[in-house]
Amino acid sequence: MTDLHHLGWNNYLDKQKVDLSSGFLGRVRRVDRGEVDITSEKGEIRAFSDSQRTSAGIAPATGDWVEIIEDPDMGFLVEKVLPRYSSIVRRDPAELERAQVMVSNIDFVGIVSSADRPINVARIERFLVLAQHSQAEAVLILTKIDLGIPEDWKSIAEGFPKIGIIETSAVDGRGVNAIQELISPDHTLVLLGESGTGKSSLVNLLIGKEIQETSEVRVRDRKGRHTTVARELLIIPTGGTLIDTPGIRGVGLWDAEEALDQVFIEISDKAQLCRFKNCTHTSEPECAVLSAVAGGQVDRMKLSRYLHLKDELLDQAEKRSRQRRKSR
């Protein structure tokens, strides 16, 4: 028997009402080729999803709480995906204009960077928008700090003063206690970052043993191989759960306009003062955003990154609108 408390069940009940019928409970640990690995009240099981049997079913994602039934012919089946209180949603990389739930029922999104390579500000900002849209709390995590703290990391901290920051080292264990305290006793943290940033080493440190393979990064470009091959939920011995993810270099946003404005709040606030409601903040007269750039209140490069993400979301919304018109 598995104690669901260790999987965050009490935390889930604090956020969602649950209506069970005749099945038993479990949490999705991993989705693998149409089947689902679940840690349940009856232990570790593999089940088929209701979404594979009916077109109306919601496809389970790592982190989902599910109701399971046992069929005499088909074995264990996911009867129902319980409501999600948070989820990271991206544009499906296989279907250009469709949403894909990456992970669900998370409390913290750990955006992982490494001290052994240049800090990718644009990627961090994109992940911050994902986190804001997910309804979970973002945390910036820097690994390999035994190599020193990069100057560009310090500018990230200054640019997002309200975001929590944890600096870690797998060599001497610095920062591990801070992560354990963050998710204990029954919260869930998901780690996002590109390959080679030390996510797997951090996972091994938190678990207390080597369960995730690690690999050396290529010296010439500091890029690593994917050592995590699927999104997987893991139980932390000190309390809480962790979802490790494969390295991500690019991820498409989905329906995240409000989240974008929250992450770039200093720009979106200024935009309310522009003369024209449809101001693009590029060349219009009496543009409050451009005035803020000229006055040093808004960084020009940050504005450029904001406009790039905004254009991506606007283009996506227009494509969805065209799809809806065609389907009528």
N, C-alpha and C positions, 0 to 999 in steps of 0.2 A: 504493500500500500504506500502511496506517495502522499505526503502532507502538502496539500495545495497552498498552505500558508507560505511555504518557501518559494512558491512560484509567483507570489504577489496576489493571491486570491482576495485577501482581506482588503488590500489596496484597491483592487478592482471593484469590490462591493461598495466601497466608499464613493465611487464615481458613477456606478451604473446600477439600475434595477435589473434583476434577473428573473426570467420566467422559464423554468425548465419543465419539460413534459415527462418523458419516460426514460431518458438517457442518463448517462453519467458524465462527469466533467473532466476536461483536460485542457492543456495549453499547448498550442502548436510549437514544436521545437524546431522543425525544419520541413520545408516543402521540397519534395524531390521527385521530379519526373511524373507529376500527376498524383503521387501518393503523399501522405502526410505523416511525419513522425510526431508523436504526441506523448507528452508526459501527463499521465492521467491518474485518477484515483486508483486504478487497477495496475499502475506501473507504466513501463514504456511499451507503447503499441504503435503499429503502423495501420493507417486507415485510408479508405477511399473517401473522397469528398463528395458531398451532395451536389456540388457544382458540376461534377463529372456525370451525374445521373440526370439532372434537370437543367434546362437553360436558365431557370430563375434563380438557381443557387448562387450564393456569394462564394467566390473562390477563397479558401483560407490563406492567410499570410502568416509568416513567422511572428509569434507574439499573440496571436488570436486565442481567445477563450472559446471553446467549442463544446457542444453537446454531442455525445457519441452514443450510438446504439450498436448492438451486436446482432447481425443478421445470420441465420443459420447457413445460408448459402454463400453470401459474399464476405462474411467476416465483419470486422469493425468498419463502421461507416460514420462519417461526420454528418450528423443530422441537421445541425444548425450552427452557424457562426454567431456568437453572442455579440451584442452591440459594442463597437469600439469607442473608447473615450479619447483616443488619439491615434494618429497614423501618419506615417511619412508616405506621401503620394508624389509620384513623378509621372512625367509623360512616358508612356510605354515605349521602350526603345524599339520594339518590334512593330507596333502599330502607332504611326506618327501622332494621331489625334485620339488617343485613348488613355485613360488614367490607369496607373498600376500602383497598387498598395504594396510598398516594400516591406514594412514592418508595422505592427500595431500595438496598442496598449503600452506605450512607452511614456516614461516620466521625464527622461533627460536624453538629449541628443549630444553625444560627445563628438565634436568636430576635431579630428586628429591631424596635426601637422608635426613635422619632424625638424629637429635642430640641425640636421646634417644636410639640408638643402634650402634653397630660397623659399620663403613663405609665399604661397600663392594667394594673394589677397582676393582676387576675383573668385576663386573657388571657395574660399571661406565665406565670402558674402553670399554666394549661391546656396551653400549649405545652411547658412543662417536663415535664408528665406524659406528653405525646406522645413527647418525646425520651427520657425514662427508659424508656418501654415499648419504644422502637425498638431499644434496645441501643447506640445511638450516644451520643456525649458532647455535652451541651448547652453552648452559649456564648451569652451575652447580648451583643447588639451594639446600640450606640446610635449613630445617624447624626446628621448636621447639628450636630455639637458646636461648630462655629464660631458657633452661636447661643447657646452657653452650656450648662452642665450643669444640668438641672432638679434641684431638691431631692428630688422624689419618686424620681428615679433613684438617688440616693444611698441611700435607704432600701431599695430593691430589692437593691442590692449588699450591704447589711448583712444583709438577710433571707436571702440565699442565698450565704454566704461561700465555699462550696466550688465554686461555678459560675464558670467563666472569664468575664471581661468584656473587651470590646474597644470602644473609643470611636473613631468615625470621622468624617471630614469629606470630602465630595467636592470642597469648595472648595480645601482646601490639602493633601489627601492623607493627613492623619493617620489612623493605624490600619490603613492598607492593608498595610504590611509585616507587621504582626502576623497578619493573615488569611493572607497568602501563606506565612508561616512555618508556620502551623497546618496547612495542607493540602499543602504541598510535602513530598516530590516526587510522591506518588501517592495521596493521600487525597481523599475527597469530602466537600464541605460543602453542605448544603441550607439555603436561606434561607427562613424563615417570618416572616410579618408582615402587617399590614393594608395596604391601598392607601395610597400617599402617604408611606410611611415612608422612602423613599429607597433601596429595594432595587435598582431598575434603575440608578440612578446609581452605586451601589456596584459592581454587576456591570460596568458600563462601565469603571470605574476599575480593576478587577481584570483585565479582559480587555485593557485598554490602548487600546480604541477604542469608539466608540458603536455597540453592536449591539442594545441594548434601548432602546425609546422611553421617554422620561420625560414627566411631565406636572406642571403646577402643581396644587397642592392648592387647594380652595375656601377662601377667606379666612374665611368665616363660621363654618365648623365644622372646618377643618383636615383635611377628608377628601379623598382623591384618587380618581382613576379607575384602573381596572385597566389598566396599561400592559403588563403581562405577561399573555398570554392562555392560556398552557399551560405545564405543568411541562416544563422543558427543561434538558438536561445540556450544559454548556459546558466547554471545555478552557482552563485558565489557562496563559498562556505561561510563567510562572515555575515551573510544576509543579502537579499536582493538577487536580481537576475540581470544578465548581460546578453545583448544580441550583437554578435560579431558579424561583419559584412565583408564581402570581397572588396578589393580595392576599386574605387570609383574615380575616374578621371573627369568624366563629364556626366551630367545628369540634367534632364530637361525638367523645367518647372511646369506645374499644372495648376491653372486657375488660382494663382497666388498673388493677385494684384494688391490686396489689402496687406498681406504679409510683406510684400516688397516695400510698400510705403512705411510699414512699421520698422523694418530693418534700416531703411534710409530715412529715418524720421526727420532729420535736420533738413533734408531736401524736400520731402513731401510737405512739411510745415511751411516752408518758404513758398512752395508752389501755390498755396492757398491765397497768397498775396499778389499773384501775377495779375496783370490787367485782363488778359484773355483766359477764359476758363479752359480752352483747349490748347493752351500754350505748350509748345514742345521743348521749351528751355534751350533752344539752339540759336535763335536770331531775333525773336520777337521783341518789339519795344516794350519797355516797362515790365520786363521779366524779373521778378523778385529773386529767382534762383540765380540767374546770371549776375545780378547785382551782388548777391551774396558771394559768388565766386570772385568777382572783381574786388570785393572788400575783404577777401581772405577768410570768410566765415564757412565756406564750403570748398572742399578740395576739388579742383577741376577734374582730376583723374577719377575721383569717386563719382562725380556727376556723370562722367562718360560711362562708367560701369553700370550705374543706375539706369541710364537711358538705354543701354544695350539690353539689359534684362527686361525693361519695360516694353521695348520693341518686340522682344521675343514673345512676351505674354499677349501683346496686342495682335501680333501675327497669328498666334495660336487661336485666340478667340475668334478671329475672322475666319479661319479655316473651319473651326467647329460650326460657326454660323452657316457657312456654305454647305457643310455636310448635312445640317438639319434641313436646309431648304431643299436639297436634292432628295432627301428621304421622304418628303411630304407627298 
